[in-house]
Amino acid sequence: MAKFLLEVSYTAQGAQGLLKDGGTKRRAVASAAIAGVGGTVEAFYYAFGENDVIVIADVPDNQSAVALSLALAASGAVTSKTTVLLSPEDIDAAVRKSLSYTPPGR
């Protein structure tokens, strides 16, 4: 499974829903949505600042992450940013790959 960071901000409509439903219900809804694409929630936090919610989720693949992102965007209740998270082992595997690259202008 791939790991993703979701940074979510409520629109006015979304904030009204949060006021109505409360934080634990919204966490349950988010967990169900992620489970719907075959994933699980590792961490779910509310936050101050630019983002209202921070989620770390394990999702099977990029297509599942895109499906989740599209569902969030289509709701109109939130805006979100999704970032692929890489483990130190992922980086170790990447640096062992050999490739040839010539920078522009050389």
C-alpha distances in whole Angstrom, upper triangle without the diagonal:
4,7,10,13,15,19,21,25,27,30,33,32,29,31,34,31,30,33,34,30,30,27,25,26,24,21,21,21,18,16,17,16,13,13,14,12,10,8,10,12,12,15,18,21,24,26,29,30,28,25,25,22,19,16,12,9,6,6,5,7,10,12,11,11,14,15,15,17,19,20,21,23,25,26,28,27,25,24,21,19,15,14,11,11,11,12,15,14,12,16,18,16,17,21,21,21,25,26,29,30,33,33,35,39,39
4,7,10,13,16,19,23,25,28,31,31,27,29,32,30,28,32,33,30,29,26,25,25,23,20,21,21,17,16,18,16,13,14,15,12,11,9,11,12,12,14,17,20,22,24,27,27,25,22,23,20,17,14,11,8,6,5,6,6,8,11,10,9,12,14,14,15,18,19,19,21,23,24,26,26,23,22,18,16,12,11,8,8,8,10,13,13,11,14,16,15,15,19,20,20,23,24,27,27,30,30,32,36,36
4,7,10,13,16,20,22,25,29,28,25,27,30,27,26,29,30,28,26,23,22,23,21,18,19,19,16,14,17,15,12,14,16,13,12,9,10,10,9,11,13,16,19,20,23,23,22,19,20,17,13,10,7,6,5,6,9,9,10,13,11,10,13,15,13,14,17,18,18,20,22,23,25,24,21,20,16,14,10,9,6,5,7,9,13,13,11,14,17,16,16,19,21,21,25,26,29,28,31,31,33,36,37
4,6,10,13,16,19,22,25,25,22,23,27,25,23,27,28,25,24,21,21,22,19,16,18,18,14,14,16,14,11,14,15,13,13,10,11,10,10,11,12,14,17,17,20,20,18,16,17,14,11,8,6,5,6,7,10,10,9,12,11,8,11,13,11,11,15,16,15,17,19,20,21,20,17,16,12,10,7,6,5,5,9,11,15,16,14,16,19,19,18,21,23,23,26,27,29,29,31,30,32,36,36
4,6,10,13,16,19,23,23,20,21,24,23,21,24,26,24,22,19,19,20,17,15,17,17,13,14,17,15,12,15,17,15,16,13,12,10,10,10,10,11,13,14,17,16,15,12,13,10,7,6,5,7,9,10,14,13,13,15,14,10,13,15,12,11,15,16,14,16,19,19,20,19,15,14,10,8,6,5,6,7,10,13,16,18,16,17,21,21,20,23,25,25,28,29,31,30,32,31,32,36,37
4,6,10,13,16,19,19,16,17,21,19,18,21,23,21,20,17,17,18,14,13,15,15,11,12,15,13,11,15,16,15,16,13,13,11,11,10,9,11,12,12,15,15,13,10,11,8,6,5,6,8,11,11,15,15,13,15,13,10,11,13,10,9,13,13,11,12,16,16,16,15,11,10,7,6,5,7,9,10,14,16,20,21,20,21,24,24,24,26,29,29,31,31,34,32,34,33,34,37,39
4,7,10,13,17,17,14,15,19,18,16,19,21,20,19,16,17,18,15,14,17,16,12,15,17,15,14,18,19,18,20,17,16,13,14,12,10,10,10,10,12,11,9,6,8,6,5,7,9,11,14,15,19,18,16,18,17,13,14,16,13,11,14,14,11,12,16,16,15,14,10,8,5,5,6,8,12,13,16,19,22,24,22,23,26,27,26,28,31,31,33,33,35,33,35,33,34,38,39
4,7,10,13,14,11,12,15,14,13,16,18,17,16,14,16,16,12,12,15,14,11,14,16,14,14,18,18,18,20,17,17,14,16,13,11,10,9,10,11,11,9,6,6,5,6,8,11,13,16,17,20,20,18,19,17,14,14,15,12,10,13,13,9,10,13,12,12,10,6,6,4,7,9,12,15,16,20,22,25,27,26,26,30,30,29,32,34,34,37,36,38,37,38,36,37,40,42
4,7,10,11,9,9,13,13,11,14,17,16,15,14,16,16,13,14,17,15,13,17,19,17,17,21,21,21,23,21,20,18,19,16,13,12,10,10,10,9,7,5,5,6,9,11,15,17,20,20,24,23,21,22,20,17,17,18,15,13,15,14,11,11,14,12,11,9,5,5,6,9,12,15,18,19,23,26,28,31,29,30,33,34,32,35,38,37,40,39,41,39,40,38,38,42,44
4,6,7,5,6,9,9,9,11,13,13,13,12,15,15,11,13,16,14,13,17,18,17,18,21,21,22,24,22,22,19,21,18,15,14,11,11,12,12,10,8,7,8,12,14,17,19,22,22,26,25,24,24,22,19,19,19,16,14,15,14,10,11,13,11,9,6,4,6,9,12,15,18,21,23,27,29,32,34,32,33,37,37,36,38,41,41,43,43,44,42,44,42,42,45,47
4,5,5,6,9,10,10,12,14,15,15,15,18,17,14,17,19,17,16,20,21,19,20,24,23,24,27,25,25,22,24,22,19,17,15,15,15,14,12,11,10,12,15,17,21,22,25,25,28,27,25,25,24,21,20,20,17,15,16,15,11,11,12,10,7,5,5,7,10,14,17,20,24,25,29,32,35,37,35,36,39,40,38,40,43,43,45,44,46,44,45,42,42,45,48
4,5,5,6,9,10,11,12,14,15,16,19,18,15,18,20,18,18,22,23,21,23,26,26,27,29,28,27,25,27,24,21,19,16,16,16,15,14,14,12,15,18,20,24,25,28,28,31,31,29,29,27,24,24,23,21,19,19,18,14,14,15,12,9,7,9,11,14,18,21,24,27,29,33,35,38,40,38,39,43,43,42,44,47,47,49,48,49,47,48,46,46,49,51
4,6,5,6,9,10,11,12,14,15,18,16,14,17,19,16,16,20,20,19,21,24,23,25,27,26,26,24,26,24,21,20,17,18,18,18,17,15,14,15,19,20,24,24,27,27,30,30,28,27,25,23,22,21,19,18,17,15,13,13,13,10,8,5,8,11,14,18,21,24,27,29,33,36,39,41,39,40,43,43,42,45,47,47,49,49,50,48,49,47,47,50,52
4,5,5,6,9,10,10,11,12,15,13,10,13,15,13,13,17,17,16,18,21,21,22,24,23,22,20,23,20,17,16,14,15,16,16,15,13,11,12,15,16,20,21,24,24,27,27,25,25,23,21,20,19,17,15,16,14,11,12,12,9,8,4,6,10,12,16,18,22,25,26,30,32,35,37,35,37,40,40,39,42,45,44,47,46,48,46,48,46,46,49,51
4,5,5,6,9,10,10,11,14,13,11,14,16,15,15,18,19,18,20,23,23,25,27,25,24,22,23,21,17,15,12,13,13,14,14,12,10,11,15,17,21,22,26,26,29,30,28,28,26,23,23,23,20,18,19,17,14,15,16,13,11,8,9,12,14,18,20,23,26,27,31,33,36,38,37,38,41,42,41,43,46,46,48,48,50,48,49,47,47,50,52
4,5,5,6,9,10,12,15,13,12,15,17,15,16,20,20,20,22,25,24,26,29,27,26,24,26,23,20,18,15,17,17,18,18,16,13,15,19,20,24,25,28,28,32,32,31,30,28,26,26,24,21,21,21,19,16,17,17,13,12,9,11,15,17,21,23,26,29,31,34,36,40,42,40,41,45,45,44,47,49,49,52,51,53,51,53,50,50,54,56
4,5,5,6,8,10,12,10,9,12,14,12,13,17,17,16,19,21,21,23,25,24,23,21,23,21,18,17,15,17,18,19,19,16,13,14,17,18,22,22,26,26,29,29,28,28,25,23,23,22,19,19,19,16,14,15,15,12,12,8,11,14,16,20,22,25,28,29,33,35,38,40,38,40,43,43,42,45,48,47,50,50,52,50,52,50,50,54,56
4,5,5,5,6,10,9,7,10,12,11,12,15,16,16,18,21,21,23,25,23,22,19,21,18,15,14,11,13,15,16,17,14,11,11,15,16,20,21,24,25,28,29,28,28,25,23,24,23,19,19,20,17,15,17,17,14,14,10,11,14,16,19,21,24,26,27,31,33,36,38,36,38,41,42,41,43,46,46,49,49,51,49,51,49,49,53,55
4,6,6,8,11,11,10,13,15,15,16,19,20,20,22,24,25,27,28,27,25,22,24,21,18,16,13,15,16,18,18,17,13,14,18,19,23,24,28,28,32,33,32,32,29,27,27,26,23,23,24,21,18,20,20,17,16,13,14,17,19,22,24,27,30,31,34,36,39,41,40,41,44,45,44,47,49,50,52,52,54,53,54,52,53,56,58
4,6,9,11,10,10,14,14,14,16,18,19,19,22,23,24,26,28,27,25,23,25,23,19,18,16,18,19,21,22,19,16,17,20,21,24,25,28,29,32,33,32,32,29,27,28,26,23,23,24,21,18,20,20,17,17,13,15,19,21,24,26,29,31,32,36,37,41,42,41,43,46,46,46,49,51,51,54,54,56,54,56,54,55,58,60
4,7,8,6,7,10,11,10,13,15,15,16,19,20,20,23,25,23,22,20,22,20,16,16,14,17,19,21,22,19,15,15,18,18,22,22,25,26,29,30,30,29,26,25,26,24,21,21,22,19,17,20,20,16,17,13,15,18,20,23,24,27,29,30,33,35,38,40,39,40,43,44,43,46,48,49,52,52,54,53,55,53,53,57,59
4,6,6,7,9,10,11,13,15,16,17,19,20,21,24,25,23,21,18,20,18,14,13,11,14,16,19,20,17,13,13,16,17,20,21,24,25,29,30,30,30,27,25,26,25,21,22,23,21,18,21,21,18,18,15,15,19,19,22,23,26,28,28,32,33,36,38,37,39,42,42,42,45,47,47,50,51,53,52,54,52,53,56,58
4,6,5,6,9,10,11,12,14,15,17,18,20,22,23,20,18,15,17,14,10,10,8,12,14,17,18,15,11,10,13,13,17,18,21,22,26,27,27,28,24,23,24,23,20,20,22,19,17,20,21,18,18,15,15,17,17,20,21,23,25,25,28,29,32,34,34,35,38,39,39,41,44,44,47,48,50,49,51,49,50,53,55
4,5,5,6,9,10,10,12,14,15,16,18,21,21,19,16,14,15,13,10,10,10,14,17,20,21,17,14,12,14,14,16,17,20,21,25,27,27,27,24,22,24,23,20,21,23,20,18,21,22,19,20,17,17,19,19,21,22,24,25,25,28,29,32,34,33,35,38,38,39,41,43,44,47,48,50,49,52,50,51,55,56
4,5,5,6,9,10,11,12,14,15,16,19,20,18,16,14,17,15,12,13,13,16,19,22,22,18,15,13,15,15,18,18,20,21,24,26,26,26,23,22,23,21,18,19,21,18,16,19,20,17,18,15,16,19,19,21,22,24,26,26,29,30,34,35,34,36,39,39,39,42,44,44,48,48,51,50,52,51,52,55,57
4,5,5,6,9,10,10,12,14,15,17,19,17,15,13,15,14,10,11,10,14,17,19,19,15,12,10,12,12,15,15,18,19,22,24,24,23,20,19,20,19,15,16,18,15,13,16,17,14,15,12,12,15,15,18,18,21,23,23,27,28,31,33,32,34,37,37,37,40,42,42,45,45,48,47,49,47,48,52,53
4,5,5,6,9,10,11,12,14,16,17,14,12,9,12,10,7,9,9,13,16,19,19,15,12,9,11,10,12,12,15,16,20,22,22,22,19,17,19,18,15,16,18,16,14,17,18,16,18,14,14,16,15,17,17,19,21,21,24,25,28,30,29,31,34,34,34,37,39,39,43,43,46,45,47,46,47,50,52
4,5,5,6,9,10,10,12,15,15,13,11,10,13,12,10,12,13,17,20,22,22,19,16,13,14,12,14,13,16,16,19,22,22,22,19,18,20,18,15,17,19,16,15,18,19,17,19,16,16,18,18,20,19,21,22,23,26,27,30,31,30,33,35,35,36,38,40,40,44,44,47,46,49,48,49,53,54
4,5,5,6,9,10,10,13,14,13,12,11,15,14,12,14,14,18,21,22,22,18,15,13,14,13,15,14,16,16,19,21,21,20,17,16,18,16,12,14,16,12,12,15,15,13,15,13,13,16,16,18,18,20,22,23,26,27,31,32,30,33,36,35,35,38,40,40,43,44,46,45,48,47,48,51,53
4,5,5,6,9,10,11,13,11,10,8,12,11,9,11,12,15,19,20,19,15,13,10,11,9,11,10,13,13,16,18,18,18,14,13,15,13,10,12,14,11,10,13,15,13,15,13,12,14,13,15,14,17,18,19,22,24,27,28,27,29,32,32,32,35,37,37,40,40,43,42,44,43,44,48,49
4,5,5,6,8,10,11,9,7,6,10,10,9,12,14,17,21,23,22,18,16,13,13,10,11,9,11,11,14,17,18,18,14,13,16,14,11,14,16,14,13,17,18,16,19,16,16,17,16,17,16,18,18,18,21,22,26,27,26,28,31,30,31,34,36,36,39,40,42,42,45,44,45,49,50
4,5,5,6,9,10,9,9,9,13,14,13,16,17,21,24,25,25,21,19,16,16,13,14,12,13,12,15,17,18,17,14,14,16,14,11,14,15,13,13,17,17,15,18,17,16,18,17,19,18,20,20,21,24,25,29,29,28,31,33,32,33,36,38,37,41,41,44,44,46,45,47,50,51
4,5,5,7,9,9,9,10,14,14,13,16,17,20,23,24,23,19,18,15,15,12,13,11,12,11,13,15,15,14,11,11,12,10,7,10,12,9,9,13,13,12,16,14,14,16,14,16,15,17,18,19,22,24,28,28,27,29,32,31,31,34,36,36,39,39,42,41,43,43,44,47,48
4,5,6,7,5,6,7,11,12,12,15,17,20,23,24,22,19,18,14,14,10,10,8,9,7,10,12,13,13,9,9,11,10,7,10,12,11,11,14,15,15,18,17,15,16,14,15,13,15,15,16,19,21,24,25,23,26,28,28,28,31,32,32,35,36,39,38,41,40,41,45,46
4,5,5,5,6,8,12,14,14,17,20,23,26,27,26,22,21,18,17,13,13,10,10,9,10,13,15,14,10,11,14,12,10,14,15,13,14,18,18,18,21,20,19,20,18,19,17,18,18,18,21,22,26,25,24,27,29,28,29,32,34,33,37,37,40,40,43,43,44,48,49
4,5,7,9,12,15,17,17,20,22,25,28,29,27,23,22,19,19,16,16,12,12,10,11,13,14,13,9,11,13,10,9,13,13,11,13,16,16,16,19,19,18,20,18,19,17,19,19,20,23,24,28,28,26,29,31,30,30,34,35,34,38,38,41,41,43,43,44,48,49
4,6,9,12,15,17,17,20,22,25,28,29,27,23,23,19,18,15,15,11,10,7,8,9,11,9,6,8,10,8,7,11,12,11,13,16,16,17,20,20,19,19,17,17,15,17,16,18,20,22,25,25,23,26,28,27,27,31,32,31,34,34,37,37,40,39,41,44,45
4,7,11,13,16,17,21,23,26,29,30,28,25,24,21,19,16,14,11,9,6,6,9,12,11,8,10,13,11,11,14,16,15,16,19,20,20,23,23,22,22,20,20,17,18,16,17,19,20,24,23,22,25,27,26,26,30,31,30,33,34,37,37,40,40,42,45,46
4,7,10,12,14,17,20,22,26,27,25,22,21,18,16,12,11,7,5,4,6,9,11,12,8,9,13,12,10,13,16,15,15,18,20,20,22,22,20,20,17,17,14,15,14,15,16,18,21,21,20,23,25,24,24,28,29,29,32,33,36,36,39,39,40,44,45
4,6,9,11,15,18,20,24,25,24,21,20,16,14,10,9,6,5,7,9,12,14,15,12,12,15,15,12,15,18,16,16,20,21,21,23,22,20,20,18,18,15,16,15,15,17,17,21,21,20,23,25,25,25,29,30,30,34,35,38,38,41,40,42,46,46
4,6,7,11,14,17,20,22,21,18,17,13,11,7,6,4,6,9,12,14,16,17,14,13,16,16,13,15,18,17,16,19,21,20,22,20,18,19,16,16,14,15,14,14,16,17,20,21,20,23,25,25,26,29,30,31,34,35,38,38,41,40,42,45,46
4,7,10,14,16,20,22,21,18,17,13,11,8,5,5,7,10,14,16,17,19,16,15,18,19,16,17,21,20,18,22,24,23,25,23,20,20,18,17,15,15,14,12,15,14,18,19,19,21,23,24,24,27,29,30,33,34,37,37,40,39,41,45,45
4,7,10,12,16,18,18,15,14,10,8,6,5,7,10,13,16,18,19,21,18,16,19,20,16,17,21,20,18,21,23,22,23,21,18,19,16,16,14,15,15,13,16,16,19,21,21,22,25,26,26,28,31,32,35,36,39,38,41,40,41,45,45
4,7,10,14,16,16,12,11,7,6,5,7,9,12,14,18,20,20,21,18,16,19,19,15,16,19,18,16,19,21,19,20,18,15,16,14,15,14,15,16,15,18,19,22,24,23,25,28,29,29,31,33,34,37,38,41,40,42,41,42,46,47
4,6,10,13,13,10,8,6,5,6,9,12,15,18,22,23,23,24,21,19,21,22,18,18,21,20,17,19,22,20,21,18,15,16,14,15,15,16,18,17,20,21,23,26,25,27,29,31,30,33,35,36,39,40,42,41,43,41,43,46,47
4,7,10,11,8,6,4,6,9,12,15,18,20,24,25,24,26,23,20,22,23,19,18,21,20,17,19,21,19,19,16,14,15,14,15,16,17,20,19,23,24,26,29,28,29,32,33,33,35,38,38,41,42,44,42,44,42,43,47,48
4,7,8,6,5,6,7,10,13,17,20,22,26,26,26,27,25,22,23,24,21,19,22,22,18,20,23,21,20,17,14,15,14,15,16,17,20,19,23,24,26,29,28,29,32,33,33,34,37,38,41,41,43,41,43,41,42,45,46
4,7,7,6,9,10,14,17,20,24,26,29,29,28,30,28,24,26,27,23,22,24,24,20,21,24,22,21,18,15,15,15,16,18,19,22,22,25,26,28,31,31,31,34,36,35,36,39,40,42,43,44,42,44,41,42,45,46
4,6,7,10,11,15,18,21,25,26,30,29,28,29,28,24,25,26,23,21,23,23,20,20,23,22,20,18,15,14,14,15,17,18,21,21,25,26,28,31,30,30,33,35,34,35,38,39,41,41,42,40,41,38,39,42,44
4,7,9,11,14,17,20,23,24,28,27,25,26,25,22,22,24,21,18,20,21,17,17,20,19,18,16,13,11,11,11,14,16,19,20,23,25,27,30,29,29,32,33,32,33,37,37,39,38,40,37,38,36,36,39,41
4,6,7,11,14,16,20,21,25,24,22,24,22,19,19,21,18,15,18,18,14,15,18,17,16,14,10,9,9,10,12,14,17,18,21,23,26,28,27,27,31,32,31,32,36,36,38,38,39,37,39,36,37,40,42
4,7,10,14,16,20,21,25,25,24,25,23,19,20,21,18,16,18,18,14,15,18,16,15,12,10,10,10,12,14,16,19,20,23,25,28,30,29,29,33,34,33,35,38,38,41,41,42,41,42,40,40,44,45
4,7,10,13,16,18,21,22,21,22,20,17,18,19,15,14,17,16,13,15,18,16,16,13,10,10,9,11,12,14,17,17,20,22,25,27,26,27,30,31,30,33,35,36,39,39,41,39,41,39,40,43,45
4,7,10,14,15,19,19,19,20,18,15,17,18,15,14,17,17,14,16,19,18,18,16,12,12,10,10,10,11,14,13,17,18,21,24,22,23,27,28,27,29,32,32,35,36,38,36,38,37,38,41,42
4,6,10,12,16,16,16,18,15,13,15,16,12,12,16,15,13,16,19,18,18,16,14,13,11,11,10,11,12,12,15,17,20,22,21,22,25,26,25,28,30,31,34,34,37,36,38,37,38,41,43
4,7,10,13,14,15,17,14,12,15,16,13,13,17,17,15,18,21,20,21,20,17,16,13,12,10,10,10,9,12,13,16,18,17,19,22,22,22,25,27,28,31,32,34,34,36,35,37,40,41
4,6,10,11,12,14,11,9,13,14,11,12,16,16,15,17,20,20,21,20,17,17,14,13,10,10,10,10,12,14,17,18,17,19,22,22,22,25,27,27,30,31,34,34,36,36,37,41,42
4,7,9,11,13,10,9,13,14,12,14,17,17,17,20,22,22,24,23,20,20,17,16,12,12,10,10,12,12,16,16,15,18,20,20,20,23,25,25,29,30,33,32,35,35,37,41,41
4,6,8,9,7,6,10,11,10,12,15,15,15,18,20,20,23,22,20,19,16,15,12,12,10,11,13,14,18,18,16,19,21,20,21,24,25,25,28,29,32,32,35,35,36,40,40
4,7,8,7,8,11,11,12,14,16,16,18,20,21,22,25,25,23,22,19,18,14,14,12,13,14,15,19,18,16,19,21,19,20,24,24,24,27,28,31,31,34,34,36,40,40
4,6,5,7,9,10,11,13,15,16,17,19,20,22,24,24,22,21,18,16,13,13,10,12,13,15,19,18,15,18,20,18,18,22,23,22,25,25,28,28,31,31,33,36,37
4,5,5,6,9,10,10,12,14,15,16,18,20,22,23,20,19,16,14,10,11,9,12,13,16,19,19,16,18,21,19,18,22,23,22,24,24,27,26,29,29,30,34,35
4,5,5,6,9,10,10,12,14,15,16,18,21,22,20,19,16,15,12,13,12,15,17,20,23,23,19,22,25,23,22,25,27,25,27,27,29,29,32,31,32,36,37
4,5,5,6,9,10,11,13,14,15,17,20,20,18,18,15,15,12,13,12,15,17,19,23,23,20,23,25,24,23,27,28,27,30,30,32,32,34,34,35,39,40
4,5,5,6,9,10,11,12,14,16,18,18,16,15,12,11,8,10,9,12,15,18,21,21,19,21,24,23,22,25,27,26,29,29,31,30,33,32,33,37,38
4,5,5,6,9,10,10,12,14,16,17,15,14,11,11,9,11,11,15,17,20,24,24,21,23,26,25,23,27,29,27,30,29,31,30,32,32,32,36,37
4,5,5,6,9,10,10,12,15,16,15,14,13,13,11,14,14,17,20,23,27,27,24,26,29,28,27,30,32,30,33,32,34,34,36,35,36,40,41
4,5,5,6,9,10,11,13,14,12,12,10,11,10,13,13,16,19,22,25,26,23,26,29,28,27,30,32,31,34,33,36,35,37,36,37,41,42
4,5,5,6,9,10,12,12,10,9,7,8,7,11,12,15,19,22,25,26,23,25,28,28,26,30,32,31,33,32,34,33,35,34,34,38,40
4,5,5,6,9,10,12,11,10,10,11,11,14,16,19,22,25,29,29,27,28,32,30,29,32,34,33,35,34,36,35,37,35,36,39,41
4,6,5,6,9,10,10,11,10,13,13,16,18,21,24,27,30,31,28,30,33,32,31,35,37,35,38,37,39,38,40,39,39,43,45
4,6,5,7,8,6,7,7,10,11,15,17,19,23,26,29,30,28,30,33,32,31,34,37,36,38,38,39,38,40,38,39,42,44
4,5,6,8,7,6,7,10,11,15,18,21,24,27,31,32,29,30,34,33,32,35,37,36,38,37,39,37,39,37,37,40,42
4,5,8,9,9,11,14,15,19,21,24,27,30,34,35,32,34,37,36,35,38,40,39,41,40,41,40,41,40,40,43,45
4,5,7,9,11,14,16,20,22,25,28,31,35,36,33,35,38,38,36,39,42,41,43,42,44,42,44,43,42,46,48
4,6,8,11,14,16,20,23,26,29,32,35,37,34,36,39,39,37,40,43,42,44,43,44,43,44,42,42,45,47
4,7,10,14,16,20,23,25,29,31,34,36,34,35,39,39,37,40,43,42,44,44,45,44,45,43,43,46,49
4,6,10,13,16,19,21,25,28,31,33,31,32,35,35,34,37,39,39,41,40,42,40,42,40,40,43,45
4,7,10,14,17,19,23,26,29,31,29,29,33,33,31,34,37,36,38,37,39,37,38,36,36,39,42
4,7,10,13,16,19,22,25,27,25,26,29,29,28,30,33,32,35,34,36,34,36,34,34,37,39
4,7,10,13,16,19,22,24,22,22,26,26,24,27,30,29,31,31,32,30,32,30,31,34,36
4,7,9,13,16,19,21,18,19,23,23,21,24,27,26,29,28,30,29,31,29,30,34,35
4,6,10,13,16,18,15,16,19,19,18,20,23,23,25,25,27,26,28,26,28,31,32
4,7,10,13,14,12,13,16,16,15,18,20,20,22,23,25,24,27,26,27,31,32
4,7,10,12,10,11,14,14,14,16,19,19,22,23,25,25,27,27,29,32,33
4,7,8,6,7,10,11,10,13,15,16,19,20,23,23,26,25,28,31,31
4,5,5,7,9,10,11,13,15,16,19,21,24,24,27,27,30,33,33
4,5,5,6,9,10,11,13,15,18,20,23,23,26,26,29,32,32
4,5,5,6,9,10,11,13,16,19,22,23,26,27,30,33,32
4,5,5,6,9,10,11,15,17,20,21,24,24,27,31,30
4,5,5,6,9,10,13,15,18,18,22,22,25,28,27
4,5,5,6,9,12,15,18,19,22,23,26,29,28
4,6,5,7,11,13,17,18,22,23,26,29,28
4,5,5,9,11,14,15,18,19,22,25,24
4,5,8,10,13,14,17,18,21,24,23
4,6,10,13,15,18,20,24,26,24
4,7,10,12,16,18,21,24,23
4,7,10,13,16,19,22,20
4,7,10,13,16,19,17
4,7,10,13,15,13
4,6,10,12,10
4,7,8,7
4,6,6
4,6
4
